[in-house]
Every structure is written in C-alpha cells, then in structure tokens.
Amino acid sequence: MHITIRIPATSANLGPGFDSLGLALDLWNETIFTLAIEYSVQVHGEGRERISAGENNLIIRSAQRLAELVGKRLPPFHVDCVNRIPLSSGLGSSAAAKLTGLLGANALLGKPLSKTEILDLATELEGHPDNVAPALLGGLVASMVQDGKVLAHRIHLEDNHDAPIHITVVLPDFHLSTQQARAALPEQVTLKDAVHNISRSVLVTEAFRTGNLELLSKAMTDTLHQPYRLWLIPGGREAMDAAKESGASAAAISGAGPSIIAFSAKREEAIGEAMTRAFEGAGHSARTFHLKLSHHGAEAQIR
C-alpha cells in the first residue's frame, strides 16, 4: 500500500484576523507512506538537516496520536517527504506536518475519523485552527473553537480569472519561534483595539471574497499582534512599508512570522526585491516566494 498526502502552505491571521483567518497557498509538501518493519522518515527539500528521521518526527507522533484516540494499532511505516514549505517561516509548516501524520494514519487504519474529526484533532495538536483549517479545506477559511470543537467555514471566493490576487512572501534568514511570537503578546487589549480588529477582519474577508484589493489595502491593519511582533523581526516593519511603496495593496506578518506576505493586482518582481532590500538593511538575507492562493486543501491518495 502506498498513501500519498499533499498539504498546502498557509498564511494565518491576514492582518486583523488573529487566530481566526487563514489562507491556503499554492506551495505544497508531498509525503508518501509505505508499510515497513519500523518507523522511519526520509526528508528531501526544506528542513532536511533539522527534521528527526525517527519516531520523534512530528508526522509519526501525530499519526500515533490518532491511533491512540481511535484505539487501534498503527502498523510501522516509512515516510518519504518532499518538503517545499520552509520550517519556522510563518507558512504553516508544523500544521502541514501534523495534518500529514493524521491523514496518513487515518488512511492506514481504514478512515475511522471524518474530516471534521481530523480538524478537531489537528487543532488540539496545533493549539489553534487558523493554519490547519485552510490547509485541510483550501481557500480562505474563518474558524473558531467552542467546547473543544472547531467550527470552520470556507469562504466562497468569486471567480476573478482576469484579475487574480498575486502573493509575494519574503522570508528572512533568522529563526523566530511561534512560542517567542506568542510570548510577546499582551494579556489584555483596549476596547478600541478590539473594535479596530473586529471591523477590519470582516472587511478583509469581504476583500478576498470579491477580489477587491482597494478594500484590502484599507482593511489589512492590526492592533492586536503585529505591533508587538514586528520588533522581533529586524527589518519587518520596513519590509511591509517597502512592499506597499513598490505596488502591493497590502502587507502583513504571515502567521507568527518572520516572513512578510504582500498582496498585489499583478506579479511585481519589484515588491519582493524591495522587501528583500529592507531585510538586508537590517543585516539579514531573505528568500522570495511568488505564490497564488490555493482553492484546494489537503489531498490523500491510496494505491
């Protein structure tokens, strides 16, 4: 039996939608599961020097958690990973690994869990649904957690083939853990800041739904997390400003960072170049990804 799992990168928050909005991106990790005599992992591409090749691997640990939950024995397997999502980038690499393990185990065990149950379990493992929900469902997803259950709603995006939204992601070459980014956040915020984000997250959702970049440019501002995280990202604020000065309609920290994501009406090399120069001015090289949103979420094929 061969099981192939494909998971897209994701960008969470999208400015004001803290812990509630996420977007699937057309950048994919692909993993093949095959039955073996012991658990093992081979990694090609992103993170190959850092990722565990044994049972401590996040894919294997997530698979074992699903088996434990359903009370079934998980047969040993080998996974061959082609990783295109950079680690610790703000592009959902940990969510992708956890979903890979869950979907692989679910297929190996005869699909005991539904997609909704897998989303609940992935959120339990990840801590919040803003990456795992769009990775699983594709597109733009709004999500919430209530009583341990996830309510995720995929927003229908109007077809706009003549003027698609182009996405530029620039990733500086330094490590920023999600734990560090979380620790920087205040425990309380003002009513004014809360209202700022509530109103704008609704408008950001509408801007993506209709492809209205003018609306996105006005609405993609945040007071809850970015002001506290940008100081952890040398050159981050300058990169956001440079993106908009070079033609992007809007820019934000992607997830918890350190990458910066920008949205524009057409692919503009100048946007990525300007953002890269901003990071270089702060002493860091950077990589640029020109992407599109993905209307498709996780895929599992059994043969």
Secondary structure, 3 states (H helix, E strand, C coil): CEEEEEEEEEEECCCCCCCCEEEEEEEEEEEEEEECCCCEEEEEECCCCCCCCCCCCHHHHHHHHHHHHHCCCCCCEEEEEEECCCCCCCCCHHHHHHHHHHHHHHHHCCCCCCHHHHHHHHHHHHCCCCCHHHHHHCCEEEEEEECCEEEEEEECCCCCCCCCCEEEEEEECCCCCHHHHHHCCCCCCCHHHHHHHHHHHHHHHHHHHHCCHHHHHHHCCCCCCHHHHHHHCCCHHHHHHHHHHCCCCEEEECCCCCCEEEEECCCCHHHHHHHHHHHHHCCCCEEEEEECECCCCCEEEEC
